[in-house]
Amino acid sequence: MSQTVSRRRIAVIVLMVLSLVAAACGDDAASTNDETTTTTAEPDATTTEPGESSTTTPPETTGSVPLTASFRGVTEDTIKVGVMAYDFDRLADIGVDLGVSNSGDLYVAALEAINDRGGIHGRMLEAVITEFLPVGSTEADEACVRLTEDEEVFVVVGTTLNEQILCVTDLHETAAVVAAGMNEERLSRARAPYVTVGATQADRAAMFLDLMTDAGILDGQNVGVIGSVDVSETNFRTIVEAFRTAGYDPVEGLIGGNAEDLTESAREQGIIYQRMDEAGVEIAVSTTGIPLEIANAYDAGYEPEQWLLATSMSGRGLTSEGVPHDYLDGAYSVNDTPVGTTGQPTMDDDPLVATCIDDLRERTDHELPYSLDVPVNNILSALYACSIATILETAMTAAGPDLTNDSFQAGLETMGAFQLPGFGDATLGPDDYGASTSLTPVRFDASTGTWVPLDG
């Protein structure tokens, strides 16, 4: 196998994670993959109001109730929080450079900000980081076991790899507040509190379909949906179901598990594209967010009238796979935030975003530029870190001094409507566990290789 094919094989597996728009973890405050680092921040002498990263203000701390070791990972003085972190630096070492670096220290910094405000009812958050290579499931499972069994954390935060979340919330009955990836099965199997910053896959698919319908893109068009078992079969099936519910009869194109054989994947995708042509598909919907899928379509000579991408991919990623930007010129997609679009530089005009980024810049070594044309940019990781911290602080405070899985679940369900930095409107409540309630529709501009918000 050539070096190029080997790199692409790894990229296929790795980017299944990134289709969730999940961000990073790790760095100076983080451990290597073989070690776990525990960081406990000291409280500030002066307790202030919760930070401005949310419009939801946690209830007043009750100082009259004695604190106890109320649950696993909770003592009279501390709450142990496990941070799951993708090891992007090791990915770069093996040839998959995604333009981000390890950023688990951003999560630690966001937790330290809570401690500086007095913690949760006087308890300090104790961060435990574990990094893993998001290729295959072995290291992901080891990371779960390290945090839930060895460290016995109360809650896991950060980014998880597909079904790995079940190791946390089902097998080990540990609470999780993570970036994204929630679907109906994962939620139904959770035996501990489980919420995501991003919308559930079903809600995201419905919002995607609504946006494309409102833009008049789907009017009277024959639709085909393309996906891969290796990347996210659940996302593919969720989007197919959304189209069927809306009255469409999409042509389905799901390839099998061929992550170890790119030649076979390309052959299968070629067959799918031929079937799409024969069925008269005018609108091709990609559900993976992987440039290699588009590269295979380009190589096969497949040219629908319009591409829709349920998760956008970078112009740099397309270039690295040999796809001319003109091939996707005018394609539509959606983003959870303006990150990665021409709207990113203006995010510093949003007070919630600016407060988040400014604070994390001061607490870490990350520059966190708003500019698009920089080699490394962890701004999305920062927004996830601040958003997760907002949810943790609000729900844990609402849970009261007797912190358990049950009281934390009750705290999450009282949050209602609030704002998250970069993600905008959000809600959490009974039967509502994917926080973000909005998407940013974008269109690809081949002349600049960038995604442009439709309202920009």
Buried (B, 14 or more C-beta within 10 A) or exposed (E): EEEEEEBBBBBBBBBBBBBBBBBBBBBEBBBBBEEBBEBBBEBBEEEEEBBBBBEBEBEEBEEEEEBEEBBBBBBEEBBBBBBBBBBBBBBBEEEBBBBBBBBBBBBBBBBBBBBBBBBBBBBBBBBBBBBBBBBEBEBBBBBBBBBBEEBBBBBBBBBBBBBBBBBBBBBBBBBBBBBBBBBEEBBEBBEBBBBBBBBBBBBBBBBBBBBBEEEEBBEEBBBBBBBBBBBBBBBBBBBBBBBEEBEBEBBBBBBEEBBEBBEBBBBBBBEBBEBBBEBEBBBBBBBBBBBBBBBBBBBBEBEBEBBBBBBBBBBBBBEBBEBEBEBBEEBBBBBBBBBBBBBBBBBEEBEBBBBBBEBBBEBBEBEBBBEBEEEBBBBBBBBBBBBBBBBBBBBBBBBBBBBBBEBBBBBBBBBEEBBBBBBBEBBBEEEBBBBBBBBBBBBBBBEEBBBBBEEE
